[in-house]
């Protein structure tokens, strides 16, 4: 009986470690994706000669807002390249 309880506790601890590890991995992946969006926006703003948003300004936005901003900036850059 004691052994079964010990095994359950070990299994529970192992499952918690696994869940925490997966959460950390997911957080890292989200951070990388967010960083890529921010970097893309800064690059587009720089290429267009616009005011470059600060990292804090961009990180305060939701990912969907960042994607929308990229969707606004990309056509502007394409138009500028066509004109040149």
N, C-alpha and C positions, 0 to 999 in steps of 0.2 A: 504494500500500500504506500509506504514511504517512497519507494522507487518510482511508482507511477506519478505521484505528486511532483517529485523532482523532475521527472521527464516532461511533464506538462509545463512546469515553470520554465525549463530550458527551451522547450518548443515555443512557448509564448514569447520569451525574450528574443529568440531567433527570428520569429515573425515580425516583432517590433523593429528589430534592426533592419530587416529586409524592407519593411514599409518605409522606414526613415531614409534608407539608402535610395529607394526609388523616388521619394519626394525630393531629395536633394538633387538627384539626377534630372528630374523634371524641372526643378527650379533653375538649374544650370542651363539646360536647353532653352528655357524661356528667356533667360538673360542673354544668351548668345543671339537668339532671334531678335530680341529687342535692340541689342547693340547693332546688329546688321541693318535694321530699319533706320535707326538714328544715323548711322554712318552714311547710308544711302541718301538720306535727306540732306545732310550736311554737304555731301559731294554735289548733289544737284543744285543746291543753293549757291555753292561756290562757282560752279560752272555757269550758272545763270547770272552771276554778279549780284545776287541778292544778299540782303543781310543774313548772316548765318545765325541760326537759332542756337541758343546755348544748350548744352546737354541737359541742364535742369528743366528748361522749357519743354524740351522734347520728351524727357522721361516722365513729365507730369501728365502726358497725354496717354490715352488708351491705345493699344496696338492698332485698332481699327481706324483711329484718327490719324495715326502715322501712315498707314497704308493709303488712306484717302489723300493725305498731303503728297505722298509720292505720286499718286495718280494725277494730281494737279500739276506737279512740277515736270514730270516726264514729257508730256506733250509740249510744254513751253520750250524745253530743250530741243526737241525734235524740230519745232518750228524755227527756232533760232538757227539750227544747223542747215535747214533748207534755205533760209534767207542768205546765208553766207556763201 
